[in-house]
């Protein structure tokens, strides 16, 4: 995989904590941030795919077993006994 360097400005307090987390996980800050950003991209991709699938289902409609017919009138469905 081809990589590209970037410049990132973080508050010193955040950077200090990120460095500690990286040491605890036996990795570098660069690798830690790469993993976090890769997970974010994957989540966004999955969300986009799920949204596309669900919008397609909404457009197609679902077969509710009524064969397109309304089995009862609204009044009959809401009739109180």
Secondary structure, 3 states (H helix, E strand, C coil): CCCCCCCCCCCHHHHHHHHHHHHHCCCCHHHHHHHHHHHHHHHHHHHHHHHHHHHHHHHHCCCCCCCCCCCCCHHHHCCCC
